[in-house]
Amino acid sequence: MSAFAAIDSALAMIAPDGRIMMANPAFGRLFGDISSEDLQARLLIESWRNLEGGERVVLFPDGRSFLIRTNILPSGYFVCASDITDQLARDARDARLVRTDRLTELGNRRLLRERLQDLLDSSPAVRGDCALLTVDLDRFRAVNDALGRNIGDALLCLVSKRIRSAVSDVDIVTRLYGDQFGIIQFGRAQPDSAVILAKRLCDLLSRPYMLEGQLIDVTARVGIAPLALEAADVDQVMKNADLALNRARQDRATGYCVFESGMDETVKARRALETDLRRALALREFALVYQPQFDLQTRRVTGFEALLRWNSPTRGTVSPLDFIPLAEETGIINPIGEWVLRTACRDAANWPADITVAVNISAVQFAHRTLATTVLSALSDSDLDPRRLELEITESVMLDARGTALGVLQRLRGTGIRVSLDDFGTGYSSLGYLRSFPFDKIKIDQSFVRGTAEDPGNRAIVRAIASLGQNLGMATVAEGVETAEHLERVAADGCTHVQGYLISRPISPEQVDGFLAAKSAEETECRDDPFQVA
């Protein structure tokens, strides 16, 4: 008995009728404030007769929880009881913590996956009224890099509050990672309800934020995966939402996209194309061709633009419109662009000393810190005079990398390299860029040149750009000149150079010398007719 009394655990011998035959002091301390009759009722002793012992949790009216372990004896029950109220509270708190994003106090990826699994295990009727939405923010990384992580974290907290304000109380809101959030919408007709929420999120999250005196603009994109669609598992549902989100990033007009089964095939095709692109660079499947640029004043070819071509052994000839955007998106454009630059410089070094070569440089390449070094290295290795190299950039270079692009351009131009602004007139702020940097040449987009006959407004744009170039001391190149009529119009409108099929289709490096020789022999004939081009 003394040993029984000394045990810290709450122990008792209970008769079959519920009477407490013997208990140690710990049992008395645990239940001493409860009468024997109440204790019998609260421990549900009457139900023990049909059980074979074991463990059960009993909740008391005062909120306390007890773990009751029973062993069946010939003369009743042997009971060990413990108060697990604090333990259950700790377990619940720990369960919440492992399912909570500490920064935003939203749920996290684990919570989202568990709730999705519950839905996939539920009936089709319940699942059919649910959808997963994934949300991310354009330009968040730039904000984080420019203003610091503290501002970035504060922005994410504000975004999370706006998301909460847009959803119902039953919806699950989580932060998946970085600037990506996940929402499970419950009990709504799908996908219409998810589309309504997506539109609201795109509007709400894209409104300006004020943080520490900084006005911050980001844009929300939303991917929607209705759970009514067949999905093998949670990973498939999340993949569907990500596929829709990727499509929403590409289609900036709406800002959201609902998953469709064909998207998976599109992504597989893009991945296959990416694999082939990397292989093409390694196996030297790329080639350069050169399109002449014609000076309307001197009536002679003054340079060539290097154009990239890909002849795949399995795909055949692949259009740059199909693979260049993917190369830029994946970063493959950096090694490809370096190959183009070095190859063009080597080819041009074999041309006459007064013939230039133009190479297109994308915004992605400008974001790479080694671009200037690469350009200068290509010139040094080929022994090409810097004055014979022209870098063609689009407005996106100034727009996406304005913090660094201007300095890189100034450094390169200081060595004698020429810089031209391509596709002029198609962007948003081209005039501002002409004021911030002294370009050598403005290239007028071919859509204005080819459309001058049908739309007088296009011709007015060509005239305005040509006049602007003249006043700023910049040459103006009309692209897409395919007919004598095109040539006559752009010449009359004041353009200084032309480029297009009327002059020549792009030619291989081996054809350049012969082409220049033929053009040189025909110069005298062309001078007699100012609009004749051989």
C-alpha positions as CSV (number, residue, x, y, z in Angstrom):
1,M,0.0,0.0,0.0
2,S,2.8,2.4,0.8
3,A,4.3,1.9,-2.7
4,F,0.8,2.4,-4.3
5,A,0.4,5.7,-2.4
6,A,3.9,6.9,-3.3
7,I,3.3,6.7,-7.1
8,D,3.0,10.1,-8.7
9,S,0.5,8.9,-11.4
10,A,-3.2,9.0,-10.5
11,L,-4.2,5.4,-9.9
12,A,-7.5,3.8,-8.7
13,M,-9.2,0.5,-8.3
14,I,-12.9,0.8,-9.4
15,A,-15.6,-1.7,-8.7
16,P,-17.8,-2.9,-11.6
17,D,-20.6,-0.7,-10.2
18,G,-18.4,2.3,-10.4
19,R,-17.5,2.7,-6.7
20,I,-13.9,3.8,-6.1
21,M,-12.5,1.0,-4.0
22,M,-9.0,2.4,-3.6
23,A,-7.1,5.4,-4.9
24,N,-3.7,6.9,-4.3
25,P,-3.2,10.5,-3.2
26,A,-2.4,11.6,-6.8
27,F,-5.9,10.4,-7.9
28,G,-7.4,12.3,-5.1
29,R,-5.5,15.5,-6.1
30,L,-6.6,15.1,-9.7
31,F,-10.3,14.5,-9.0
32,G,-10.7,15.4,-5.3
33,D,-13.1,18.3,-6.0
34,I,-15.6,16.1,-7.8
35,S,-18.1,13.9,-6.0
36,S,-17.9,10.1,-6.6
37,E,-21.2,10.1,-8.4
38,D,-20.2,13.0,-10.8
39,L,-16.8,11.3,-11.3
40,Q,-18.5,8.1,-12.4
41,A,-20.6,10.0,-14.9
42,R,-17.8,12.0,-16.3
43,L,-15.5,9.1,-16.7
44,L,-18.3,7.2,-18.4
45,I,-17.6,4.2,-16.2
46,E,-20.9,2.6,-17.2
47,S,-19.6,2.2,-20.8
48,W,-16.5,0.4,-19.7
49,R,-18.4,-2.9,-19.2
50,N,-18.6,-3.4,-23.0
51,L,-14.9,-2.5,-23.6
52,E,-11.8,-4.5,-23.2
53,G,-9.8,-1.7,-21.6
54,G,-7.3,0.6,-23.4
55,E,-7.1,4.4,-23.6
56,R,-9.6,7.1,-24.1
57,V,-9.6,10.9,-23.8
58,V,-12.4,12.4,-21.6
59,L,-13.3,16.1,-21.8
60,F,-14.7,17.6,-18.6
61,P,-17.2,20.5,-18.6
62,D,-14.6,22.8,-17.2
63,G,-12.5,22.4,-20.3
64,R,-9.9,20.0,-18.9
65,S,-9.0,16.9,-20.8
66,F,-7.9,13.6,-19.2
67,L,-6.3,10.5,-20.6
68,I,-7.9,7.5,-19.0
69,R,-6.1,4.1,-19.2
70,T,-8.1,1.1,-18.0
71,N,-7.2,-2.6,-17.4
72,I,-10.0,-5.1,-16.9
73,L,-9.7,-7.1,-13.7
74,P,-11.9,-9.9,-12.4
75,S,-13.1,-7.7,-9.6
76,G,-13.4,-4.4,-11.6
77,Y,-11.1,-2.0,-13.2
78,F,-7.6,-0.7,-12.6
79,V,-7.4,3.0,-13.8
80,C,-4.5,5.3,-14.5
81,A,-5.5,8.9,-15.2
82,S,-3.6,12.0,-16.3
83,D,-4.5,15.6,-17.0
84,I,-3.4,16.2,-20.7
85,T,-5.0,19.6,-21.0
86,D,-1.7,21.5,-21.3
87,Q,-0.2,18.8,-23.5
88,L,-3.1,19.0,-26.0
89,A,-2.9,22.8,-26.0
90,R,0.9,22.5,-26.8
91,D,0.2,19.9,-29.5
92,A,-2.5,22.1,-31.0
93,R,-0.2,25.1,-30.9
94,D,2.7,23.1,-32.4
95,A,0.3,21.9,-35.1
96,R,-0.7,25.4,-35.9
97,L,2.9,26.6,-36.0
98,V,4.1,23.9,-38.5
99,R,1.1,24.9,-40.7
100,T,1.6,28.7,-40.4
101,D,3.8,31.1,-42.3
102,R,5.6,33.1,-39.6
103,L,6.0,36.2,-41.7
104,T,2.4,36.8,-42.8
105,E,0.7,34.5,-40.2
106,L,-1.2,32.9,-43.1
107,G,-1.3,29.1,-43.6
108,N,1.7,27.6,-45.3
109,R,2.3,25.1,-48.1
110,R,1.8,22.1,-45.7
111,L,-1.6,23.3,-44.7
112,L,-2.6,23.9,-48.3
113,R,-1.5,20.4,-49.3
114,E,-3.4,18.8,-46.4
115,R,-6.6,20.6,-47.2
116,L,-6.3,19.8,-50.9
117,Q,-5.8,16.1,-50.0
118,D,-9.0,16.3,-47.8
119,L,-10.9,17.7,-50.8
120,L,-9.6,15.0,-53.2
121,D,-10.7,12.4,-50.7
122,S,-14.2,14.0,-50.5
123,S,-17.2,13.4,-52.7
124,P,-17.3,14.8,-56.3
125,A,-20.1,17.1,-55.3
126,V,-18.0,18.8,-52.6
127,R,-14.9,18.8,-54.7
128,G,-16.8,20.3,-57.7
129,D,-17.5,23.5,-55.8
130,C,-13.8,24.2,-54.9
131,A,-10.9,25.6,-56.7
132,L,-7.2,26.3,-56.1
133,L,-5.9,29.8,-57.0
134,T,-2.2,30.6,-57.0
135,V,-1.2,34.3,-56.9
136,D,2.2,35.9,-57.4
137,L,3.5,39.4,-57.9
138,D,5.3,40.9,-60.9
139,R,8.3,43.1,-60.0
140,F,8.4,41.9,-56.4
141,R,12.0,40.8,-56.8
142,A,13.0,44.2,-58.1
143,V,11.4,45.8,-55.1
144,N,13.2,43.5,-52.7
145,D,16.6,44.1,-54.4
146,A,16.2,47.8,-54.7
147,L,14.6,48.7,-51.3
148,G,15.8,45.8,-49.1
149,R,14.4,42.7,-47.6
150,N,12.6,44.6,-44.7
151,I,10.5,46.5,-47.2
152,G,9.9,43.4,-49.2
153,D,8.7,41.5,-46.1
154,A,6.5,44.4,-45.1
155,L,5.0,44.4,-48.6
156,L,4.2,40.7,-48.4
157,C,2.4,41.4,-45.1
158,L,0.3,44.1,-46.7
159,V,-0.5,41.8,-49.7
160,S,-1.6,39.0,-47.3
161,K,-4.0,41.4,-45.6
162,R,-5.5,42.5,-48.9
163,I,-5.9,38.8,-49.9
164,R,-7.7,38.0,-46.6
165,S,-10.1,40.9,-47.2
166,A,-11.0,39.6,-50.6
167,V,-11.9,36.0,-49.6
168,S,-14.7,34.4,-47.5
169,D,-14.2,33.1,-43.9
170,V,-14.3,29.5,-45.1
171,D,-11.6,29.9,-47.7
172,I,-8.0,28.8,-47.0
173,V,-5.3,31.4,-47.6
174,T,-1.7,30.4,-47.6
175,R,1.8,31.7,-48.5
176,L,3.5,29.1,-50.5
177,Y,7.0,30.7,-50.8
178,G,8.5,34.0,-51.7
179,D,5.8,36.2,-53.3
180,Q,3.5,33.3,-54.2
181,F,0.3,32.7,-52.4
182,G,-2.3,29.9,-52.5
183,I,-6.0,30.1,-51.9
184,I,-8.6,27.3,-51.7
185,Q,-12.0,28.6,-52.5
186,F,-14.9,26.5,-51.0
187,G,-18.5,26.1,-51.7
188,R,-18.8,28.2,-54.9
189,A,-19.8,27.4,-58.5
190,Q,-16.6,26.8,-60.4
191,P,-14.8,28.2,-62.3
192,D,-17.0,31.3,-62.5
193,S,-16.6,32.1,-58.8
194,A,-12.8,31.7,-58.9
195,V,-12.7,34.0,-61.9
196,I,-14.6,36.6,-60.0
197,L,-12.2,36.3,-57.1
198,A,-9.2,36.4,-59.5
199,K,-10.4,39.6,-61.0
200,R,-10.8,41.1,-57.6
201,L,-7.4,40.1,-56.5
202,C,-5.7,41.4,-59.7
203,D,-7.3,44.8,-59.0
204,L,-6.8,44.9,-55.2
205,L,-3.3,43.6,-55.1
206,S,-2.1,45.8,-58.0
207,R,-3.1,49.1,-56.3
208,P,-0.1,51.1,-55.0
209,Y,1.4,50.4,-51.5
210,M,3.0,53.1,-49.3
211,L,5.9,51.8,-47.2
212,E,8.4,54.0,-45.3
213,G,7.7,56.9,-47.7
214,Q,8.1,54.7,-50.8
215,L,5.2,54.3,-53.2
216,I,5.4,50.8,-54.5
217,D,3.7,49.3,-57.5
218,V,3.4,45.5,-58.2
219,T,1.1,43.6,-60.4
220,A,-0.8,40.4,-59.3
221,R,-1.2,37.3,-61.6
222,V,-3.6,34.5,-60.8
223,G,-3.7,30.9,-61.9
224,I,-6.9,28.9,-61.3
225,A,-7.3,25.1,-61.0
226,P,-10.9,23.9,-60.5
227,L,-10.9,20.7,-58.4
228,A,-13.8,19.4,-60.5
229,L,-11.2,18.5,-63.1
230,E,-9.7,15.0,-62.9
231,A,-6.5,15.2,-60.8
232,A,-4.5,12.2,-59.7
233,D,-3.1,13.8,-56.5
234,V,-2.3,17.1,-54.8
235,D,0.9,17.5,-56.8
236,Q,-1.2,17.4,-60.0
237,V,-3.7,20.1,-58.7
238,M,-0.8,22.4,-57.7
239,K,0.9,21.8,-61.1
240,N,-2.4,22.7,-62.9
241,A,-2.6,25.9,-61.0
242,D,1.0,26.8,-61.7
243,L,0.5,26.1,-65.4
244,A,-2.4,28.5,-65.4
245,L,-0.3,31.0,-63.5
246,N,2.4,30.8,-66.1
247,R,-0.1,31.4,-68.9
248,A,-1.4,34.4,-66.9
249,R,2.1,35.8,-66.8
250,Q,2.3,35.6,-70.6
251,D,-1.1,37.0,-71.2
252,R,-0.8,40.3,-69.4
253,A,-4.1,41.7,-70.7
254,T,-6.3,39.8,-68.2
255,G,-3.9,38.9,-65.4
256,Y,-5.5,35.5,-64.6
257,C,-6.0,32.2,-66.4
258,V,-8.1,29.0,-65.8
259,F,-6.3,25.8,-66.3
260,E,-7.2,23.7,-69.4
261,S,-6.0,20.2,-70.1
262,G,-4.1,21.3,-73.2
263,M,-1.8,23.5,-71.1
264,D,0.1,20.5,-69.8
265,E,1.0,19.5,-73.4
266,T,2.1,23.0,-74.2
267,V,4.5,23.0,-71.2
268,K,5.9,19.6,-72.2
269,A,6.5,21.0,-75.7
270,R,8.2,24.1,-74.2
271,R,10.4,21.9,-72.1
272,A,11.3,19.8,-75.1
273,L,12.2,23.0,-77.0
274,E,14.3,24.2,-74.1
275,T,16.2,20.9,-74.1
276,D,16.8,21.1,-77.8
277,L,17.9,24.7,-77.5
278,R,20.6,23.8,-75.0
279,R,21.7,20.9,-77.2
280,A,21.7,23.1,-80.3
281,L,24.2,25.5,-78.6
282,A,26.5,22.6,-77.7
283,L,26.3,20.9,-81.1
284,R,26.7,24.2,-83.0
285,E,23.3,24.0,-84.8
286,F,23.0,27.8,-84.9
287,A,24.1,29.9,-87.9
288,L,24.2,33.6,-88.7
289,V,22.9,35.3,-91.8
290,Y,23.3,38.9,-92.7
291,Q,20.8,41.4,-94.1
292,P,22.3,44.5,-95.8
293,Q,21.6,48.1,-94.7
294,F,21.5,50.6,-97.6
295,D,22.5,54.2,-97.3
296,L,20.0,56.3,-99.4
297,Q,22.4,59.2,-99.7
298,T,25.6,57.4,-100.8
299,R,23.5,54.7,-102.7
300,R,25.6,51.9,-101.3
301,V,25.5,49.2,-98.7
302,T,27.2,50.4,-95.5
303,G,26.6,47.5,-93.2
304,F,24.8,44.2,-92.3
305,E,22.6,43.1,-89.5
306,A,23.4,39.7,-88.0
307,L,20.3,37.5,-87.8
308,L,20.3,34.2,-85.9
309,R,19.0,31.0,-87.6
310,W,18.5,27.5,-86.1
311,N,18.4,24.5,-88.4
312,S,17.5,21.6,-86.1
313,P,18.1,18.1,-87.4
314,T,14.8,17.0,-85.8
315,R,12.7,20.1,-86.0
316,G,14.0,21.6,-89.3
317,T,14.2,25.4,-89.6
318,V,12.9,26.9,-86.3
319,S,11.7,30.5,-86.5
320,P,13.4,33.0,-84.1
321,L,9.9,34.0,-83.1
322,D,9.5,30.6,-81.6
323,F,12.8,30.1,-79.8
324,I,14.1,33.6,-78.9
325,P,11.4,34.4,-76.3
326,L,12.0,31.0,-74.6
327,A,15.8,31.5,-74.7
328,E,15.3,34.9,-73.0
329,E,12.8,33.4,-70.4
330,T,15.2,30.6,-69.5
331,G,18.4,32.6,-69.6
332,I,19.8,30.5,-72.5
333,I,20.0,33.8,-74.4
334,N,23.2,34.7,-72.6
335,P,25.4,32.0,-74.0
336,I,23.6,32.1,-77.3
337,G,24.0,35.9,-77.4
338,E,27.7,35.6,-76.7
339,W,28.1,33.1,-79.5
340,V,26.3,35.5,-81.9
341,L,28.4,38.4,-80.8
342,R,31.7,36.7,-81.2
343,T,30.8,35.0,-84.5
344,A,29.5,38.3,-86.0
345,C,32.7,40.1,-85.0
346,R,34.9,37.4,-86.6
347,D,32.9,37.4,-89.8
348,A,32.9,41.2,-90.0
349,A,36.7,41.3,-89.5
350,N,37.0,39.8,-93.0
351,W,34.8,42.4,-94.7
352,P,35.9,45.7,-96.2
353,A,37.0,48.2,-93.5
354,D,34.1,50.5,-94.1
355,I,31.3,47.9,-93.6
356,T,29.7,47.6,-90.2
357,V,27.9,44.8,-88.4
358,A,24.9,45.2,-86.2
359,V,24.2,42.7,-83.4
360,N,20.9,42.5,-81.4
361,I,21.4,42.6,-77.6
362,S,18.4,41.7,-75.4
363,A,17.4,43.1,-72.0
364,V,18.3,39.7,-70.4
365,Q,21.9,40.1,-71.7
366,F,22.1,43.6,-70.3
367,A,21.1,42.3,-66.9
368,H,24.2,40.1,-67.0
369,R,27.0,41.9,-65.3
370,T,29.7,40.7,-67.7
371,L,28.1,42.0,-70.9
372,A,30.5,44.9,-71.4
373,T,33.5,42.6,-70.8
374,T,32.1,40.1,-73.3
375,V,31.6,42.8,-76.0
376,L,35.1,44.1,-75.5
377,S,36.6,40.6,-75.5
378,A,34.8,39.7,-78.8
379,L,36.3,42.9,-80.4
380,S,39.7,42.1,-79.1
381,D,39.7,38.4,-80.2
382,S,38.5,39.3,-83.7
383,D,40.6,42.4,-84.0
384,L,37.5,44.3,-85.2
385,D,37.6,48.1,-85.0
386,P,34.9,49.0,-82.3
387,R,33.6,51.7,-84.7
388,R,32.5,48.9,-87.0
389,L,30.3,47.2,-84.4
390,E,26.7,48.4,-83.8
391,L,24.7,47.1,-80.9
392,E,20.9,47.1,-81.5
393,I,18.7,47.3,-78.4
394,T,15.0,47.7,-77.9
395,E,13.2,49.9,-75.4
396,S,12.9,46.8,-73.1
397,V,16.6,47.1,-72.4
398,M,16.1,50.6,-71.0
399,L,12.8,49.6,-69.3
400,D,14.0,46.4,-67.6
401,A,17.5,47.3,-66.7
402,R,17.5,51.1,-66.6
403,G,19.6,51.1,-63.4
404,T,22.5,49.5,-65.2
405,A,21.9,49.7,-68.9
406,L,22.6,53.3,-69.3
407,G,26.0,53.0,-67.7
408,V,26.9,49.9,-69.8
409,L,25.9,51.7,-73.0
410,Q,27.9,54.8,-72.1
411,R,31.0,52.7,-71.4
412,L,30.7,50.8,-74.7
413,R,29.9,53.9,-76.7
414,G,33.0,55.5,-75.3
415,T,35.1,52.9,-77.0
416,G,33.7,53.8,-80.4
417,I,30.9,51.2,-80.5
418,R,27.7,52.4,-82.1
419,V,24.3,52.0,-80.5
420,S,20.9,51.9,-82.3
421,L,17.4,51.8,-80.9
422,D,15.4,49.1,-82.6
423,D,11.7,48.9,-83.3
424,F,11.3,52.6,-82.5
425,G,7.7,53.7,-82.0
426,T,6.3,50.5,-80.7
427,G,7.1,51.0,-77.0
428,Y,5.8,53.4,-74.3
429,S,8.6,55.9,-73.6
430,S,10.9,55.9,-76.6
431,L,11.2,59.7,-76.8
432,G,12.4,59.8,-73.2
433,Y,15.2,57.3,-74.0
434,L,16.3,59.4,-77.0
435,R,16.8,62.3,-74.5
436,S,18.7,60.2,-72.0
437,F,21.1,58.5,-74.4
438,P,22.7,59.7,-77.7
439,F,21.9,56.8,-80.0
440,D,23.7,56.7,-83.3
441,K,20.7,55.3,-85.2
442,I,16.9,54.9,-84.9
443,K,15.3,51.9,-86.6
444,I,11.7,52.5,-87.6
445,D,9.6,49.4,-87.0
446,Q,8.5,47.7,-90.3
447,S,4.8,47.8,-89.3
448,F,4.9,51.6,-89.9
449,V,6.8,51.2,-93.2
450,R,4.5,48.5,-94.7
451,G,1.4,50.2,-93.4
452,T,2.0,53.7,-94.9
453,A,-0.1,53.1,-98.0
454,E,-3.2,51.9,-96.1
455,D,-2.9,54.2,-93.1
456,P,-1.8,57.9,-93.5
457,G,-1.1,57.9,-89.8
458,N,1.7,55.4,-90.2
459,R,3.3,57.7,-92.8
460,A,3.0,60.6,-90.5
461,I,4.8,58.6,-87.8
462,V,7.6,57.7,-90.3
463,R,8.0,61.4,-91.2
464,A,8.0,62.5,-87.5
465,I,10.7,59.9,-86.6
466,A,12.9,60.8,-89.6
467,S,12.6,64.5,-88.7
468,L,13.4,63.8,-85.1
469,G,16.5,61.8,-86.1
470,Q,17.7,64.6,-88.3
471,N,17.3,67.2,-85.6
472,L,19.1,64.9,-83.1
473,G,21.9,64.0,-85.5
474,M,20.8,60.3,-85.6
475,A,20.5,58.2,-88.7
476,T,17.0,56.6,-89.3
477,V,16.6,53.2,-90.8
478,A,13.3,52.1,-92.3
479,E,12.9,48.4,-91.8
480,G,10.8,46.1,-93.9
481,V,11.3,47.9,-97.3
482,E,10.1,45.3,-99.8
483,T,8.9,47.2,-102.8
484,A,10.0,50.2,-104.9
485,E,7.0,52.0,-103.6
486,H,8.1,51.5,-100.0
487,L,11.6,52.8,-100.9
488,E,10.2,55.9,-102.6
489,R,8.0,56.8,-99.7
490,V,10.5,56.4,-96.9
491,A,13.1,58.3,-98.9
492,A,10.7,61.1,-99.5
493,D,9.8,61.1,-95.8
494,G,13.5,61.7,-94.8
495,C,14.8,58.3,-93.8
496,T,18.6,58.0,-94.3
497,H,18.8,54.2,-94.6
498,V,16.7,51.3,-95.5
499,Q,16.7,47.5,-94.8
500,G,14.5,44.8,-96.3
501,Y,13.9,42.3,-99.1
502,L,14.0,45.0,-101.8
503,I,17.7,45.4,-101.0
504,S,18.4,41.8,-100.3
505,R,17.1,38.8,-98.3
506,P,19.5,37.8,-95.5
507,I,22.6,36.0,-97.0
508,S,25.2,33.6,-95.6
509,P,28.6,34.8,-94.5
510,E,30.1,33.1,-97.6
511,Q,27.9,35.3,-99.8
512,V,28.9,38.6,-98.3
513,D,32.0,39.3,-100.4
514,G,30.3,38.4,-103.7
515,F,27.2,40.5,-102.8
516,L,29.4,43.6,-102.0
517,A,31.4,43.2,-105.2
518,A,28.2,42.9,-107.2
519,K,26.7,46.0,-105.5
520,S,29.9,48.0,-106.1
521,A,29.8,47.2,-109.8
522,E,26.1,48.4,-110.0
523,E,26.5,51.6,-108.0
524,T,27.1,53.7,-111.2
525,E,23.8,52.5,-112.8
526,C,21.9,53.1,-109.6
527,R,23.1,56.7,-109.3
528,D,21.3,57.6,-112.5
529,D,17.9,56.6,-110.9
530,P,17.6,57.7,-107.3
531,F,15.0,55.0,-106.6
532,Q,16.6,52.1,-108.4
533,V,18.2,49.4,-106.2
534,A,19.9,46.5,-107.9
